[in-house]
Structure formats: C-alpha cells, structure tokens
Amino acid sequence: MKYIIKLNMVLVLVIAQGHFAKAQYVIKEADAQYDLYNYQKAIELYTAAYQKKKTVHSVERLAESYRLTRDYKQAESWFAILTAMEGAKSDATLKYAEALRHNAKYAEAKVQFNKYADMEKETTAAQRLLWSASCDSAIKWMQNPKFVTLKNEQSLNSPQSDWGAIKYGNGLVFTSDRTNVSAEAKASKNRPFLKFDGSKLPDRNTYGWTGNDYLRFYEKSTGNDTIGLFPIDPGTNYHVGNASFTPDGNEVFFTLTRIPNRIQRKKGAPTTVNIELYSSKKVLGVWQKPVAFRYNAVDSYSVGDPLVTDNGNTLYFVSNMPGGKGGTDIYKSTRNADSTWSDALNLSQYNSSGNERTPMFDAEGNLYFSSDGFPGMGGLDIFKAVNNGVQNMGYPLNSADDDFAFTLHSKNEGYLSSNRDGGMGSDDIYSFVEKLILAFKLEGKVFDKQSNEPLANAIVSLTASNGNPLKVATNADGSFKFDLDANMDYSIQGEKTGYRVASPENLTTKGLTTSTVLKKDLYLEKISIGKAIRLENIYYDFDKSNIRPDAAIELDKLVKIMTENPTIWIELGSHTDSRGNDEYNQSLSQRRANSAVQYIIDKGIDKSRITAKGYGESRLVNGCSNGVKCSVADHQLNRRTEFTITKQ
C-alpha cells in the first residue's frame, strides 16, 4: 500500500510538473506575441495560461491586452482582479480607474483615481484635481445633455474602424481598416506608430495589433451606395490616414506609415516607425506621387492629422516632436512663396500635457480639436477654443471613449468619429444635428431586484432605433431621466458593477401627440460568485446526453445572459439522482454537462468562458441518497443542471 501511495505521489508530481512546463511554454509564447503587439493572439494564450495557473503576470497582461485593444469592459474586469492580487503594481489601480471611466462608471473611477494618488505620493495636486474634475463634470454633462441628436452612419461604417469623414466633391472621403482584397494590405485601428520585430518587416496583409486590414482612404458619392478605395497611390503598403483637401479639391494632405530605407534596430526589441505627413496634387484628373512634409522625422517622432486652410497656404498638424507641451501638440505652418513651409508654430494656448488631435475650423474661424489633457469624459474629448482657453463640447457629442475628427458642414450639422458603445465596429462615423424641439421625457429609478433598494451610480443606457446610445448615472436615490425624440423607438438597459446586466426593455414615443413624461423603472440582480443557479426544465432522455429542443430553449437563456454580460465566466454543472451505479452516474453527468457546454459554444460563446463539470450524485439537494426510499418528485429535484458564475 505504501508503495502504491508513493507511486501515486510521483505520478501526481510528474503530471503537475508537466502542467507547469506547459503553462510556462504558453506564457513564453504569449509574451512573444504581446511584445510584437499581436494582442488578439496574446489574449488567447494568456487566457489559457491563467486557466492553468492564476498568476499576476497573466492577469496583468490580459488586462493590458484588452486595454490596448480598447475592449474596456474586459479590461475593467481583469484590472479589478489584478488590483486585488498581492504583488500587483500601483499603476494597475490607475488603469482600473481609466477602464471604469471608459465604461462611464465615473463615481467608481473617481474612487480609484484618488486611491492611486494616495498610493503614488508623486502625483501632483493638479493631476488629482484633473481626474476628480473630469469625473464630476462627466456626471453633470450626462445628466444635462446638449440638444443634439447623433446618428450612426451605418451606410459608411463596418465591423472594423471607420473615421474621419469629410466632404469632398459630391460625396465623402473617410479612413477605414475594413477588409478589402483590392487594397492588397490588411490591418488596424488608427495608431500613432507601427511596431514590428526588428528581424523582419511587418506583414503586408495583416496588422498584428488587431488583425484587421491596414488603414486606407475610401470614398462614397452622394446617392451611390458603393464604397470604394480613393484613387490615389500613397506609395506604402501600410497605414494611410485621415485626409484634408484644399478648397479647390486639387491637393490633399494625409498621414501614412512607410518602412524607411534604413531602420534603427535594437536587438531583441520591436522597432518603432512613426507616422509621417505627405501631400499630393491632382494634375489632369490624376493624383501625383506624394511629397513628404518638411517636418517628417520617421525615426524620431510622428507628424499627422493635417488640416489645410486659407486656399492651401496654411497647414495645421499634430506632432510629438521635442519641445512640445505633452504628447501630441497642434502646430501651424504657412506656405512660402517658393512652396516651402515656414517654421512650425506651437499653438501653446490650446495644447496640454496630454494629446491634442484632429484640429478643424468652422466657417466662422472657430477652432475645434480633440484632447485627453483637459477635463473630459474619458479618452479623447472634442473641445472648442475660446478666449485662449478651451470649452468641452459636452454630452452626447463627447462620450466615455474616444471622440475625435469633428467637422461641420453647416452651422448645426456635421460629423464626428467615436468608438463609443453601440457602434458597428471599433471607431464609427456619426452625423449630428442640433435639436430644436424637445417634447418628451423619460424618468425612472434603478433598484436592487432582491432588496428593492434604489441603486446609486448605476449606468442607464438608452438606445434609439437609429442606433444612437445615451448614458446617464443614477442619483443617490437611484433616479435617472432622459430627453426623448418624437416618433422614435427606444430600448433601455441598466448596469452596475457587481450586478448582472439586465435584458433591454422597450419603449416608444410613436403615436404621442402631446408632451409626455414616460416612466420606466429597472431592476438589477446581484452577482454571487460561486453560488449555483438552477436552470429550470433541462431534461434529457433516459440514458442520453444529447440536447433536447425543450432543453435548448433554457440553454438559450444562458447564452443570452453570457452575451449581455461579456466578462463573466461560468461553470455549468450537471447532477443526477442516486439511482444507478455511482461511477456510471458520474460519467453520465459529465457527458450531459459537456453536451450543454458545447451547445453554448456553438451559439458563439468563447470556450474559455465556460467549463463543464459532471457531479453525478455527489451533491444531492435532499436526503435521497443510496438506499433511501424517495418519491419520483424527490428524485427529480436532484436531477438538475446549474450554472455558477466563477468570474465577473
């Protein structure tokens, strides 16, 4: 017997060492992908590593990968786990705060920002004030939105990144990384640089950061549903960014990434290639070879976001060149008589210690731009220059995410780009128009479903049938309100940290002929980690494990819960009654659990989020164990399928 025990211990040790070695190999491969900015692949590998062993490193990298791919719901979930782990770095708290802010959870974000400032004593009073002011202001802006209606321009947008729409000729030109075989290049969201392994060039077809196509110019003519590549040869196989045309339409300025002839390489480290600014003139209807801008310095800094004004003689752009106030600053240069460009002037009165992006002037000469360096709602916000200062354009023009590429094509109408919730892909193009009449309102409260207590700082999302979402945080008494458009269908949904996102509820202003205040209360169910929740009516044929149609109906409800709550992981457990052989019941319950899990995976839920566990007759809910005489109904109580949330 001792020999058998010792042998078992050796086998367990060998198996454990094998799992450890495999986990280490997975982490090593994940680190390699992460270092090359192949974040989608890194997420897959780090998830596998975390499921084998919950380490600070794997959680930290998962949180970072989701943050860098701008999946802030997942980032919030992983940073919450990370900040609770021993050995987590202090900047995890800062990034947790930023993720909460991106998810419009401003009250919670403010707590984490202050917590980080307390941890890092070198945090300046000005920075602490900026974080607090941004959170407080965002809550007020959301509760008092501007009279503006936004519309997702679905005819322009794709599941990828689409942004920077501007009027040109009789149509629009914009930037996108959508799949386009004829572009002969694939890759990603707008980034201020391109990184790749110093031993080989980047893939000409796929940008590893997101796995999408590379950014290209597209155009759509008015009255034509066809979207095609803009007819210009940028001279690069990689990113081509936002465009600005002279008033006559015969010269265009744009940004791109190219691989220089000589690359400054560092052994064992990715190489950075900054973006550059180029221009091209149209001669006899043909766009000519692009010409480099004076300030390009591909190995040192980036130059981009061009805006050409004054009949092509003044160029505004952004750059992180030395001597600026922060990240990317707005600069101005004028064209000399000999077609050269003057020394760049930093618009210091409008620049911050953060990043300024996408400058634009309206017909009256007012400057608009995006920045993350002034009090805002999160990410890039749109600002208007006023009296050598700046004014935040408020909600809903701004959101908890990046809002940029603001343009006006009339006094009250224009376009902006945003990666806010409710879009079709990454960045989306939105049109906006100032509302003139408000006639309808929505009021309600959010409650805890179990206690019936009101929930403060819950986030309520109202989505119109045109795809435009609005958000607001509830007051201390759980109350919220929205202004509504006439003749519009809406869905409304509530969420709060620690609670399951409820299914959307519908309401409408169609058919209303007088000013009306609609009422709608929401009830949220608290998440209990480790608590088994029974799925009703999950039945199997005798001695079978296949999913019957009646069971599928119930499993579809679980699919819906997991879809509406994308950060949760669950264990799905199957149980039998005590009748029959114990080992057989264990095997049967595992097969049934496997079948149910496979059904859910086939419905589109990622396999890393759900595990199958057969418990056989080991967790009876009553005393009907082996040899105990029970009724059919009592045995039925033990034959059940449950799900348990293991991560929120």
HUMO-V18815 format. One record per pair of residues at least 24 apart in sequence whose ideal C-beta (glycine too) atoms are under 8 Angstrom apart, sorted by sequence separation. I is the first residue (numbers start at 0). J is the second residue. D is the distance in whole Angstrom. If there is no record, write none. Layout:
i=I j=J d=D
i=I j=J d=D
This chain:
i=74 j=98 d=4
i=75 j=99 d=6
i=186 j=210 d=8
i=187 j=211 d=5
i=213 j=237 d=5
i=214 j=238 d=4
i=215 j=239 d=5
i=252 j=276 d=6
i=253 j=277 d=6
i=273 j=297 d=5
i=292 j=316 d=8
i=294 j=318 d=7
i=296 j=320 d=7
i=303 j=327 d=8
i=378 j=402 d=7
i=379 j=403 d=5
i=381 j=405 d=5
i=453 j=477 d=3
i=463 j=487 d=5
i=464 j=488 d=4
i=484 j=508 d=7
i=499 j=523 d=7
i=571 j=595 d=6
i=589 j=613 d=3
i=90 j=115 d=8
i=109 j=134 d=4
i=186 j=211 d=6
i=187 j=212 d=8
i=189 j=214 d=6
i=213 j=238 d=5
i=214 j=239 d=6
i=252 j=277 d=7
i=253 j=278 d=8
i=272 j=297 d=6
i=273 j=298 d=7
i=318 j=343 d=8
i=325 j=350 d=7
i=354 j=379 d=7
i=367 j=392 d=8
i=401 j=426 d=7
i=453 j=478 d=8
i=463 j=488 d=7
i=464 j=489 d=7
i=483 j=508 d=5
i=498 j=523 d=4
i=499 j=524 d=5
i=571 j=596 d=5
i=588 j=613 d=3
i=22 j=48 d=6
i=25 j=51 d=7
i=38 j=64 d=4
i=42 j=68 d=8
i=55 j=81 d=7
i=58 j=84 d=6
i=75 j=101 d=8
i=89 j=115 d=7
i=92 j=118 d=6
i=93 j=119 d=8
i=108 j=134 d=6
i=109 j=135 d=7
i=185 j=211 d=7
i=186 j=212 d=5
i=187 j=213 d=7
i=213 j=239 d=7
i=214 j=240 d=6
i=216 j=242 d=6
i=252 j=278 d=5
i=253 j=279 d=8
i=273 j=299 d=7
i=275 j=301 d=8
i=276 j=302 d=4
i=294 j=320 d=7
i=301 j=327 d=7
i=314 j=340 d=7
i=324 j=350 d=4
i=325 j=351 d=6
i=326 j=352 d=8
i=329 j=355 d=5
i=463 j=489 d=6
i=485 j=511 d=7
i=498 j=524 d=6
i=499 j=525 d=8
i=587 j=613 d=7
i=588 j=614 d=6
i=589 j=615 d=8
i=33 j=60 d=6
i=71 j=98 d=5
i=74 j=101 d=8
i=75 j=102 d=6
i=160 j=187 d=7
i=162 j=189 d=7
i=185 j=212 d=4
i=186 j=213 d=4
i=187 j=214 d=7
i=251 j=278 d=7
i=273 j=300 d=6
i=274 j=301 d=5
i=275 j=302 d=6
i=276 j=303 d=6
i=278 j=305 d=8
i=323 j=350 d=7
i=324 j=351 d=6
i=325 j=352 d=4
i=326 j=353 d=6
i=327 j=354 d=5
i=328 j=355 d=6
i=462 j=489 d=7
i=498 j=525 d=5
i=499 j=526 d=6
i=586 j=613 d=7
i=588 j=615 d=5
i=26 j=54 d=8
i=29 j=57 d=8
i=59 j=87 d=7
i=66 j=94 d=6
i=106 j=134 d=7
i=160 j=188 d=4
i=184 j=212 d=6
i=185 j=213 d=6
i=186 j=214 d=7
i=250 j=278 d=6
i=251 j=279 d=6
i=273 j=301 d=4
i=274 j=302 d=7
i=275 j=303 d=8
i=324 j=352 d=6
i=325 j=353 d=5
i=326 j=354 d=4
i=327 j=355 d=6
i=445 j=473 d=5
i=461 j=489 d=6
i=462 j=490 d=5
i=491 j=519 d=6
i=493 j=521 d=4
i=495 j=523 d=6
i=497 j=525 d=6
i=498 j=526 d=6
i=571 j=599 d=7
i=585 j=613 d=6
i=587 j=615 d=8
i=22 j=51 d=4
i=38 j=67 d=6
i=39 j=68 d=7
i=55 j=84 d=5
i=59 j=88 d=8
i=62 j=91 d=7
i=75 j=104 d=8
i=89 j=118 d=5
i=105 j=134 d=4
i=159 j=188 d=8
i=160 j=189 d=6
i=184 j=213 d=4
i=250 j=279 d=7
i=273 j=302 d=8
i=274 j=303 d=5
i=276 j=305 d=6
i=325 j=354 d=7
i=326 j=355 d=8
i=327 j=356 d=6
i=329 j=358 d=5
i=444 j=473 d=7
i=461 j=490 d=8
i=462 j=491 d=8
i=492 j=521 d=8
i=494 j=523 d=7
i=497 j=526 d=6
i=585 j=614 d=8
i=586 j=615 d=8
i=21 j=51 d=7
i=22 j=52 d=5
i=26 j=56 d=7
i=30 j=60 d=8
i=33 j=63 d=8
i=38 j=68 d=5
i=55 j=85 d=8
i=71 j=101 d=4
i=72 j=102 d=6
i=89 j=119 d=6
i=105 j=135 d=8
i=176 j=206 d=7
i=182 j=212 d=6
i=250 j=280 d=5
i=251 j=281 d=8
i=461 j=491 d=5
i=462 j=492 d=8
i=491 j=521 d=7
i=493 j=523 d=6
i=585 j=615 d=3
i=26 j=57 d=7
i=29 j=60 d=7
i=33 j=64 d=7
i=36 j=67 d=8
i=55 j=86 d=5
i=63 j=94 d=8
i=66 j=97 d=8
i=71 j=102 d=5
i=182 j=213 d=7
i=184 j=215 d=7
i=206 j=237 d=8
i=249 j=280 d=6
i=250 j=281 d=7
i=315 j=346 d=8
i=446 j=477 d=6
i=460 j=491 d=7
i=584 j=615 d=4
i=585 j=616 d=8
i=55 j=87 d=6
i=59 j=91 d=7
i=62 j=94 d=7
i=66 j=98 d=7
i=105 j=137 d=5
i=106 j=138 d=7
i=206 j=238 d=8
i=249 j=281 d=5
i=369 j=401 d=8
i=444 j=476 d=7
i=445 j=477 d=5
i=459 j=491 d=7
i=460 j=492 d=5
i=584 j=616 d=5
i=585 j=617 d=8
i=18 j=51 d=6
i=19 j=52 d=7
i=100 j=133 d=8
i=105 j=138 d=5
i=176 j=209 d=8
i=178 j=211 d=7
i=179 j=212 d=6
i=182 j=215 d=5
i=203 j=236 d=5
i=248 j=281 d=7
i=369 j=402 d=6
i=444 j=477 d=4
i=459 j=492 d=7
i=460 j=493 d=8
i=96 j=130 d=7
i=100 j=134 d=7
i=103 j=137 d=8
i=177 j=211 d=8
i=178 j=212 d=5
i=203 j=237 d=8
i=240 j=274 d=7
i=255 j=289 d=8
i=369 j=403 d=4
i=381 j=415 d=7
i=444 j=478 d=5
i=445 j=479 d=7
i=459 j=493 d=5
i=460 j=494 d=7
i=483 j=517 d=7
i=581 j=615 d=7
i=176 j=211 d=4
i=177 j=212 d=6
i=251 j=286 d=7
i=263 j=298 d=5
i=349 j=384 d=5
i=369 j=404 d=8
i=396 j=431 d=7
i=443 j=478 d=7
i=444 j=479 d=7
i=458 j=493 d=7
i=581 j=616 d=6
i=610 j=645 d=8
i=176 j=212 d=5
i=179 j=215 d=7
i=201 j=237 d=7
i=238 j=274 d=7
i=253 j=289 d=8
i=294 j=330 d=8
i=348 j=384 d=8
i=369 j=405 d=7
i=442 j=478 d=7
i=443 j=479 d=6
i=457 j=493 d=5
i=458 j=494 d=5
i=100 j=137 d=8
i=176 j=213 d=6
i=216 j=253 d=7
i=317 j=354 d=8
i=368 j=405 d=8
i=442 j=479 d=7
i=443 j=480 d=8
i=457 j=494 d=7
i=458 j=495 d=7
i=103 j=141 d=7
i=176 j=214 d=5
i=259 j=297 d=5
i=294 j=332 d=8
i=317 j=355 d=6
i=367 j=405 d=5
i=429 j=467 d=8
i=442 j=480 d=5
i=457 j=495 d=4
i=561 j=599 d=7
i=571 j=609 d=6
i=573 j=611 d=8
i=175 j=214 d=7
i=176 j=215 d=7
i=259 j=298 d=7
i=293 j=332 d=7
i=317 j=356 d=6
i=329 j=368 d=6
i=348 j=387 d=5
i=421 j=460 d=8
i=441 j=480 d=6
i=456 j=495 d=7
i=568 j=607 d=8
i=569 j=608 d=7
i=570 j=609 d=8
i=571 j=610 d=7
i=573 j=612 d=8
i=577 j=616 d=5
i=174 j=214 d=5
i=175 j=215 d=7
i=177 j=217 d=8
i=252 j=292 d=8
i=257 j=297 d=7
i=276 j=316 d=6
i=317 j=357 d=8
i=348 j=388 d=8
i=349 j=389 d=6
i=367 j=407 d=8
i=378 j=418 d=8
i=420 j=460 d=7
i=440 j=480 d=6
i=441 j=481 d=4
i=568 j=608 d=5
i=569 j=609 d=5
i=570 j=610 d=5
i=571 j=611 d=6
i=572 j=612 d=5
i=573 j=613 d=5
i=574 j=614 d=5
i=575 j=615 d=6
i=576 j=616 d=6
i=174 j=215 d=7
i=317 j=358 d=7
i=421 j=462 d=6
i=440 j=481 d=7
i=441 j=482 d=8
i=454 j=495 d=6
i=457 j=498 d=8
i=462 j=503 d=7
i=526 j=567 d=7
i=531 j=572 d=7
i=554 j=595 d=6
i=558 j=599 d=6
i=562 j=603 d=8
i=567 j=608 d=7
i=568 j=609 d=7
i=569 j=610 d=8
i=570 j=611 d=8
i=571 j=612 d=7
i=572 j=613 d=7
i=573 j=614 d=7
i=574 j=615 d=7
i=575 j=616 d=5
i=174 j=216 d=6
i=175 j=217 d=5
i=316 j=358 d=8
i=440 j=482 d=6
i=441 j=483 d=6
i=557 j=599 d=6
i=562 j=604 d=7
i=568 j=610 d=8
i=570 j=612 d=5
i=572 j=614 d=6
i=574 j=616 d=7
i=577 j=619 d=6
i=173 j=216 d=8
i=174 j=217 d=7
i=234 j=277 d=8
i=315 j=358 d=5
i=423 j=466 d=8
i=439 j=482 d=7
i=440 j=483 d=6
i=544 j=587 d=7
i=561 j=604 d=5
i=576 j=619 d=8
i=172 j=216 d=6
i=173 j=217 d=6
i=193 j=237 d=6
i=233 j=277 d=7
i=422 j=466 d=8
i=439 j=483 d=4
i=454 j=498 d=8
i=554 j=598 d=5
i=558 j=602 d=5
i=574 j=618 d=6
i=581 j=625 d=8
i=172 j=217 d=7
i=173 j=218 d=8
i=193 j=238 d=7
i=326 j=371 d=8
i=362 j=407 d=7
i=421 j=466 d=6
i=437 j=482 d=5
i=439 j=484 d=7
i=542 j=587 d=7
i=550 j=595 d=8
i=554 j=599 d=6
i=558 j=603 d=8
i=574 j=619 d=8
i=595 j=640 d=6
i=172 j=218 d=5
i=173 j=219 d=8
i=182 j=228 d=6
i=293 j=339 d=7
i=294 j=340 d=8
i=326 j=372 d=8
i=357 j=403 d=5
i=359 j=405 d=6
i=361 j=407 d=5
i=421 j=467 d=7
i=439 j=485 d=6
i=544 j=590 d=4
i=558 j=604 d=6
i=572 j=618 d=8
i=577 j=623 d=6
i=171 j=218 d=7
i=181 j=228 d=7
i=293 j=340 d=5
i=325 j=372 d=6
i=356 j=403 d=5
i=357 j=404 d=5
i=359 j=406 d=6
i=421 j=468 d=4
i=438 j=485 d=6
i=544 j=591 d=4
i=551 j=598 d=7
i=555 j=602 d=7
i=561 j=608 d=7
i=576 j=623 d=6
i=577 j=624 d=5
i=170 j=218 d=6
i=171 j=219 d=5
i=190 j=238 d=8
i=231 j=279 d=6
i=254 j=302 d=7
i=292 j=340 d=7
i=357 j=405 d=7
i=359 j=407 d=8
i=362 j=410 d=8
i=420 j=468 d=6
i=441 j=489 d=8
i=443 j=491 d=8
i=445 j=493 d=5
i=546 j=594 d=6
i=554 j=602 d=8
i=561 j=609 d=7
i=577 j=625 d=5
i=592 j=640 d=8
i=170 j=219 d=5
i=179 j=228 d=7
i=189 j=238 d=8
i=254 j=303 d=4
i=294 j=343 d=6
i=419 j=468 d=7
i=436 j=485 d=8
i=544 j=593 d=7
i=545 j=594 d=6
i=546 j=595 d=7
i=591 j=640 d=7
i=170 j=220 d=4
i=254 j=304 d=7
i=420 j=470 d=8
i=434 j=484 d=7
i=441 j=491 d=7
i=445 j=495 d=7
i=544 j=594 d=5
i=577 j=627 d=7
i=160 j=211 d=7
i=167 j=218 d=7
i=169 j=220 d=6
i=170 j=221 d=5
i=186 j=237 d=7
i=187 j=238 d=8
i=189 j=240 d=6
i=254 j=305 d=7
i=306 j=357 d=8
i=447 j=498 d=8
i=159 j=211 d=5
i=168 j=220 d=8
i=169 j=221 d=5
i=184 j=236 d=5
i=186 j=238 d=7
i=253 j=305 d=7
i=304 j=356 d=6
i=306 j=358 d=5
i=308 j=360 d=6
i=539 j=591 d=6
i=546 j=598 d=5
i=159 j=212 d=7
i=170 j=223 d=7
i=183 j=236 d=7
i=184 j=237 d=7
i=252 j=305 d=4
i=304 j=357 d=5
i=306 j=359 d=6
i=160 j=214 d=7
i=232 j=286 d=7
i=234 j=288 d=7
i=304 j=358 d=7
i=306 j=360 d=7
i=231 j=286 d=4
i=234 j=289 d=5
i=252 j=307 d=5
i=230 j=286 d=7
i=232 j=288 d=8
i=233 j=289 d=6
i=578 j=634 d=7
i=172 j=229 d=6
i=201 j=258 d=8
i=250 j=307 d=7
i=502 j=559 d=7
i=577 j=634 d=8
i=200 j=258 d=6
i=537 j=595 d=7
i=576 j=634 d=4
i=576 j=635 d=8
i=577 j=637 d=7
i=250 j=311 d=6
i=499 j=560 d=7
i=502 j=563 d=6
i=576 j=637 d=4
i=241 j=303 d=8
i=243 j=305 d=5
i=245 j=307 d=6
i=252 j=314 d=7
i=459 j=521 d=7
i=501 j=563 d=8
i=575 j=637 d=7
i=576 j=638 d=5
i=193 j=256 d=5
i=240 j=303 d=6
i=241 j=304 d=6
i=242 j=305 d=8
i=243 j=306 d=5
i=244 j=307 d=7
i=247 j=310 d=8
i=500 j=563 d=5
i=574 j=637 d=6
i=575 j=638 d=6
i=155 j=219 d=6
i=192 j=256 d=8
i=240 j=304 d=8
i=241 j=305 d=8
i=243 j=307 d=5
i=246 j=310 d=6
i=247 j=311 d=8
i=457 j=521 d=8
i=499 j=563 d=8
i=500 j=564 d=5
i=574 j=638 d=7
i=154 j=219 d=7
i=174 j=239 d=8
i=197 j=262 d=8
i=245 j=310 d=7
i=246 j=311 d=7
i=441 j=506 d=7
i=499 j=564 d=6
i=574 j=639 d=5
i=174 j=240 d=6
i=245 j=311 d=4
i=457 j=523 d=7
i=573 j=639 d=8
i=574 j=640 d=7
i=174 j=241 d=5
i=197 j=264 d=4
i=573 j=640 d=5
i=574 j=641 d=7
i=174 j=242 d=7
i=197 j=265 d=6
i=499 j=567 d=8
i=572 j=640 d=7
i=197 j=266 d=7
i=439 j=508 d=5
i=454 j=523 d=6
i=571 j=640 d=7
i=572 j=641 d=5
i=154 j=224 d=7
i=172 j=242 d=6
i=197 j=267 d=8
i=571 j=641 d=8
i=572 j=642 d=7
i=155 j=226 d=7
i=197 j=268 d=7
i=399 j=470 d=7
i=571 j=642 d=5
i=572 j=643 d=7
i=172 j=244 d=8
i=197 j=269 d=7
i=395 j=467 d=8
i=398 j=470 d=8
i=439 j=511 d=6
i=570 j=642 d=7
i=196 j=269 d=6
i=197 j=270 d=5
i=569 j=642 d=5
i=570 j=643 d=5
i=195 j=269 d=6
i=196 j=270 d=8
i=395 j=469 d=6
i=442 j=516 d=6
i=446 j=520 d=6
i=448 j=522 d=4
i=569 j=643 d=6
i=167 j=242 d=8
i=194 j=269 d=4
i=195 j=270 d=6
i=394 j=469 d=8
i=439 j=514 d=7
i=440 j=515 d=8
i=441 j=516 d=8
i=442 j=517 d=7
i=443 j=518 d=6
i=445 j=520 d=7
i=446 j=521 d=7
i=447 j=522 d=8
i=448 j=523 d=6
i=449 j=524 d=7
i=569 j=644 d=6
i=570 j=645 d=5
i=194 j=270 d=7
i=438 j=514 d=5
i=439 j=515 d=5
i=440 j=516 d=5
i=441 j=517 d=5
i=442 j=518 d=6
i=443 j=519 d=4
i=444 j=520 d=5
i=445 j=521 d=5
i=446 j=522 d=5
i=447 j=523 d=7
i=448 j=524 d=5
i=449 j=525 d=6
i=568 j=644 d=7
i=569 j=645 d=6
i=163 j=240 d=8
i=165 j=242 d=7
i=167 j=244 d=6
i=194 j=271 d=6
i=195 j=272 d=8
i=438 j=515 d=8
i=439 j=516 d=8
i=440 j=517 d=7
i=441 j=518 d=8
i=442 j=519 d=8
i=443 j=520 d=5
i=444 j=521 d=8
i=445 j=522 d=8
i=446 j=523 d=7
i=448 j=525 d=8
i=567 j=644 d=5
i=568 j=645 d=5
i=163 j=241 d=4
i=165 j=243 d=7
i=193 j=271 d=8
i=194 j=272 d=8
i=439 j=517 d=7
i=441 j=519 d=6
i=443 j=521 d=7
i=445 j=523 d=6
i=447 j=525 d=7
i=568 j=646 d=4
i=162 j=241 d=7
i=163 j=242 d=7
i=165 j=244 d=7
i=192 j=271 d=5
i=193 j=272 d=5
i=567 j=646 d=6
i=168 j=248 d=6
i=192 j=272 d=6
i=566 j=646 d=7
i=567 j=647 d=5
i=167 j=248 d=6
i=192 j=273 d=5
i=193 j=274 d=8
i=566 j=647 d=6
i=191 j=273 d=7
i=192 j=274 d=7
i=191 j=274 d=6
i=564 j=647 d=8
i=557 j=642 d=6
i=537 j=639 d=7
i=537 j=640 d=4
i=534 j=639 d=8
i=533 j=639 d=6
i=534 j=640 d=5
i=533 j=640 d=8
i=534 j=641 d=7
i=533 j=641 d=5
i=534 j=642 d=6
i=192 j=301 d=6
i=532 j=641 d=6
i=191 j=301 d=5
i=531 j=641 d=4
i=532 j=642 d=6
i=531 j=642 d=7
i=532 j=643 d=7
i=191 j=303 d=7
i=531 j=643 d=5
i=532 j=644 d=8
i=530 j=643 d=7
i=529 j=643 d=6
i=530 j=644 d=7
i=529 j=644 d=8
i=241 j=357 d=7
i=528 j=644 d=6
i=529 j=645 d=7
i=527 j=644 d=7
i=528 j=645 d=7
i=526 j=644 d=6
i=528 j=646 d=8
i=69 j=188 d=7
i=528 j=647 d=6
i=526 j=647 d=5
i=191 j=319 d=7
i=191 j=327 d=7
i=68 j=208 d=8
i=67 j=208 d=8
i=68 j=209 d=6
i=497 j=647 d=7
i=36 j=194 d=5
i=35 j=194 d=7
i=35 j=195 d=7
i=35 j=196 d=6
i=241 j=404 d=7
i=40 j=207 d=8
i=38 j=207 d=8
i=37 j=207 d=4
i=38 j=208 d=6
i=39 j=209 d=7
i=36 j=207 d=6
i=37 j=208 d=7
i=38 j=209 d=7
i=39 j=210 d=5
i=35 j=207 d=6
i=36 j=208 d=5
i=163 j=357 d=7
i=211 j=425 d=8
i=209 j=425 d=8
i=36 j=269 d=7
i=34 j=268 d=8
i=35 j=269 d=6
i=34 j=269 d=6
i=141 j=376 d=8
i=140 j=376 d=7
i=188 j=425 d=5
i=189 j=426 d=7
i=136 j=374 d=5
i=137 j=375 d=7
i=188 j=426 d=7
i=136 j=375 d=8
i=137 j=376 d=4
i=136 j=376 d=8
i=137 j=377 d=7
i=164 j=404 d=7
i=166 j=406 d=8
i=133 j=374 d=5
i=162 j=403 d=7
i=163 j=404 d=4
i=165 j=406 d=6
i=132 j=374 d=4
i=133 j=375 d=6
i=162 j=404 d=5
i=164 j=406 d=7
i=166 j=408 d=5
i=133 j=376 d=7
i=129 j=373 d=8
i=133 j=377 d=8
i=129 j=374 d=6
i=149 j=395 d=6
i=145 j=392 d=7
i=149 j=396 d=8
i=145 j=393 d=5
i=147 j=395 d=6
i=144 j=393 d=7
i=145 j=394 d=7
i=147 j=396 d=6
i=165 j=414 d=8
i=176 j=425 d=8
i=144 j=394 d=5
i=145 j=395 d=7
i=164 j=414 d=4
i=140 j=391 d=7
i=144 j=395 d=6
i=145 j=396 d=6
i=164 j=416 d=7
i=140 j=393 d=5
i=141 j=394 d=5
i=163 j=416 d=6
i=140 j=394 d=4
i=162 j=416 d=4
i=136 j=391 d=7
i=161 j=416 d=8
i=173 j=428 d=6
i=137 j=394 d=8
i=140 j=397 d=7
i=160 j=418 d=8
i=137 j=399 d=7
i=152 j=414 d=8
i=161 j=424 d=7
i=160 j=424 d=6
i=162 j=426 d=4
i=164 j=428 d=5
i=158 j=423 d=6
i=159 j=424 d=5
i=160 j=425 d=4
i=161 j=426 d=6
i=162 j=427 d=8
i=163 j=428 d=8
i=149 j=415 d=8
i=156 j=422 d=7
i=157 j=423 d=7
i=158 j=424 d=4
i=159 j=425 d=6
i=160 j=426 d=4
i=161 j=427 d=6
i=162 j=428 d=6
i=156 j=423 d=4
i=157 j=424 d=6
i=161 j=428 d=5
i=156 j=424 d=6
i=151 j=421 d=7
i=153 j=423 d=6
i=151 j=422 d=6
i=156 j=427 d=5
i=151 j=423 d=7
i=156 j=428 d=6
i=103 j=376 d=8
i=155 j=428 d=5
i=103 j=377 d=8
i=152 j=427 d=8
i=100 j=376 d=8
i=101 j=377 d=5
i=151 j=427 d=6
i=152 j=428 d=5
i=100 j=377 d=4
i=101 j=378 d=7
i=151 j=428 d=8
i=152 j=429 d=6
i=151 j=429 d=6
i=152 j=430 d=6
i=150 j=429 d=6
i=97 j=377 d=8
i=149 j=429 d=5
i=150 j=430 d=5
i=149 j=430 d=7
i=150 j=431 d=7
i=149 j=431 d=5
i=150 j=432 d=8
i=148 j=431 d=7
i=147 j=431 d=5
i=148 j=432 d=6
i=147 j=432 d=7
i=148 j=433 d=8
i=147 j=433 d=6
i=148 j=434 d=5
i=146 j=433 d=6
i=147 j=434 d=6
i=146 j=434 d=4
i=146 j=435 d=8
i=146 j=437 d=7
i=103 j=398 d=8
i=103 j=399 d=4
i=102 j=399 d=6
i=101 j=399 d=5
i=100 j=399 d=6
i=101 j=400 d=6
i=153 j=466 d=7
i=151 j=465 d=7
i=150 j=465 d=5
i=151 j=466 d=4
i=150 j=466 d=7
i=151 j=467 d=6
i=150 j=467 d=6
i=149 j=467 d=5
i=148 j=467 d=7
i=144 j=469 d=7
i=71 j=400 d=8
i=141 j=470 d=6
i=142 j=471 d=6
i=141 j=471 d=5
i=142 j=472 d=7
i=69 j=400 d=8
i=141 j=472 d=6
i=69 j=401 d=8
i=138 j=472 d=5
i=146 j=482 d=8
i=148 j=484 d=6
i=142 j=480 d=8
i=144 j=482 d=7
i=69 j=418 d=6
i=106 j=455 d=8
i=107 j=456 d=7
i=106 j=456 d=4
i=105 j=456 d=8
i=104 j=456 d=7
i=104 j=458 d=6
i=103 j=458 d=5
i=69 j=425 d=7
i=102 j=458 d=7
i=106 j=472 d=7
i=103 j=470 d=5
i=105 j=472 d=6
i=104 j=472 d=8
i=103 j=472 d=7
i=107 j=496 d=6
i=104 j=496 d=6
i=99 j=496 d=8
i=76 j=566 d=4
i=75 j=566 d=7
i=73 j=565 d=7
i=72 j=565 d=6
i=73 j=566 d=6
i=72 j=566 d=6
i=50 j=607 d=7
i=47 j=607 d=7
i=46 j=607 d=5
i=43 j=607 d=8
i=80 j=646 d=7
i=76 j=646 d=7
i=76 j=647 d=7
